[in-house]
Amino acid sequence: MTSPDGSAESLPGLDLAALADHLQRTVPGLLAGPLSGRLIAGGRSNLTYLVGDGVGSWVVRRPPLGHVLETAHDMAREHRVMAALRDSAVPVPEMVALCRDPDVLGAPFYVMAFVDGRVFRTREEMEQVRPADAEAIADGLVDTLSGLHAVAPDEAGLADLGRPDGYLERQVRRWGKQLESSRSREVPGLEELGARLARAVPQSGRAALVHGDYKLDNVVIDPARPGRVLAVLDWEMATLGDPLADLVNVVLWWDGVRDTEGTPFAAVPAEVAGFPPSSRLLDRYARVTGADLTSLSWYLGLACYKLAAIFEGMYYRDQRGLTVGAGFDRLAGLPPELTRRGHDALDGLSLSG
């Protein structure tokens, strides 16, 4: 059992023989033949693979290879959230298996059904979209988020997923702690950004189920109906908390996450002809949910701080040879620029980068 290019070395973190043996024992009849697999582009935190037996296709998710941050990369939590939402209005993939035993692949992992649709990760993919479809994608992205925030956690069996009281204060503390555990250099202003956030925490509105990393390339779009989201992916940071934290994450990535040279780390929807500005997303969310967005600049500062902590963790792992995939050489300049943008947000500047 090998990857499509025949190289076992191209799939670190995924032993296809061990995976097949586990699935044959725990989900009898699932596999029709030997497994092949490949690393899915785009995942720089948890490792995500597409595997298949020539008949069916599945996605495998597991933590990174080393330096797993406390409270992060919880496979059982991610699996639980999607399983709970399966019969809700929030589209999620079907869960196939959860393995808590680290002896199988070296870490806990889960397997889910592959959802066949469009995931927009590159500018070239977005440039192929007609303007009317681009607006539909933007609206569908917001409407799905609004639907997620309307889910009653107790009815979904997720009332104990988190503690919404004090959520914003804990977020500031959590990402400060993550930064300390990944410290390999000094990023000027980053510690001060955390302190400024802690001094000015706004009053949270209603609590909701929060995705934690909601953005365009974490959803699967229906090619035939661009306004329809087929699945929401990457639930590793899901919890109960303030829904505006999800909204600003969408805006942050929609307007672009850049390094100190101004180079975007990922495709920027707002810069692609036909895609609307982030103000359309904000206006639609406010109209659909009735949310008060007057404190959104603070939330943007928090989103920048959180993302800087995440990228510092990736940079730390990469410096120790513990990353898989391409693009990690671009990490160094991201936390400094996110720090600048976070301070600008707290200074009352606009949401666009």
Sequence and secondary structure as in RCSB ss.txt:
>XXXX:A:sequence
MTSPDGSAESLPGLDLAALADHLQRTVPGLLAGPLSGRLIAGGRSNLTYLVGDGVGSWVVRRPPLGHVLETAHDM
AREHRVMAALRDSAVPVPEMVALCRDPDVLGAPFYVMAFVDGRVFRTREEMEQVRPADAEAIADGLVDTLSGLHA
VAPDEAGLADLGRPDGYLERQVRRWGKQLESSRSREVPGLEELGARLARAVPQSGRAALVHGDYKLDNVVIDPAR
PGRVLAVLDWEMATLGDPLADLVNVVLWWDGVRDTEGTPFAAVPAEVAGFPPSSRLLDRYARVTGADLTSLSWYL
GLACYKLAAIFEGMYYRDQRGLTVGAGFDRLAGLPPELTRRGHDALDGLSLSG
>XXXX:A:secstr
   TTS GGGSTT  HHHHHHHHHHHSTT  SS  EEEE TT SSSEEEEEE SS EEEEEE  SS   TT   H
HHHHHHHHHHTTSSS    EEEEE  HHHHSS EEEEE   SB   SHHHHHTS HHHHHHHHHHHHHHHHHHHH
S TTTTT TTS   TTHHHHHHHHHHHHHHHT SS  TTHHHHHHHHHHT     S EEE SS  GGGEEE SS 
TT EEEE   TT EEE THHHHHHHHHHHH  B TTS BSS  GGGSTT   HHHHHHHHHHHH    TTHHHHH
HHHHHHHHHHHHHHHHHHHTT   SS GGG TTHHHHHHHHHHHHHTT  S  
